[in-house]
Amino acid sequence: MQSSTHRPDPPYRRIVAEFRARILAGELRPGDRMPSIRQIAQRRGVAVATATKVIAALRDEGLVEAKVGAGTVVSARTSRQQPIAPATSPGPPHTGGFKQGLNREQVLRTAIAIADAEGLGAVSMRRLAAELGVGPMSLYRHVANKDELVTQMVDEVFGAQELPDPGPEGWRAKLELIARRQWELARRHIWLPRAISFTRPLLVPNMMAHTEWTLRALDGLELPMTARIREALTLHALVVTVALSMAGEVEAEQETGVTLTRWLLEQRQRADELLGSGRFPLLAAVPEEAVSDLDGLFEYSLARHLDGFAAMVEGQSRTPS
């Protein structure tokens, strides 16, 4: 009797393959909403954890992305992709192949995939070891503890984004560029804002390079270093503040299966009662999309902040020395 060592793909990989084929065939188009994690679990008869792996794997391949107010949607980038072979480790998968020659890159990639899919709270040494198919003690050759793991995760994602040298002309264009690059990172990794502290900053080279780049962007303005570092931190705080709202919405949808649009519809009666009472005429005139558009809020906040900073710089240049 012949025995076979071939093992069938785990359920999440089969589901990933089905969605991948539909996306690359154009059946699911850029911007189309994907089923929620809860819907995938119910329709496919799998556990929520398995459904979470499906969305994480598709996101890791760049086929889907989280969009506030719409949930997980097919990425616009897929219109430029060619059919691709299944990824060998589309995280956060359990991959027994990692048992041999486990390295730092595999550890960080898997930890980041878990955090992208389920938030930073889902990352633990035990969970990471299970996903990699190794014993927890194997991880300690690469990271000392969870705090160090998170620190290295932050360094990894910041390092994936190259900053131009010297960048666009003018301090304002440079600050706009660095803020938008950080906003892109926060959108791609919703856990990132929660991992950053201003009072106990992470001493990681790639994030420090962003700060250094920002300080260099202010060369020639004759500002004291205190003002320059405060501007760098304020700009970063602006990104983090809006990103935390985005992260909260994505996490809320993952936990409840209710999109922001559906939640707003469910609140419609109460909102109509309050706004139709005449007590809040200005709030009643606010377009609904102006509140839920976090990309718009970020761009508005960035522009108004830089307007104020420009006024300060101009005022200082007029002050006699």
Secondary structure, DSSP 8 states (H G I E B T S, - for coil): ----------HHHHHHHHHHHHHHTTSS-TT-B---HHHHHHHHT--HHHHHHHHHHHHHTTSEEEETTTEEEE-GGGGG-------S--SS---GGGGTT--HHHHHHHHHHHHHHH-GGG--HHHHHHHHTS-HHHHTTT-SSHHHHHHHHHHHHHHTS---SS-SSSHHHHHHHHHHHHHHHHHH-TTGGGG--SSS----HHHHHHHHHHHHHTTTS---HHHHHHHHHHHHHHHHHHHHHHHHHHHHHHHH---HHHHHHHTHHHHHHHHTTSS-HHHHTS-HHHHH-HHHHHHHHHHHHHHHHHHHHHHHHHS--
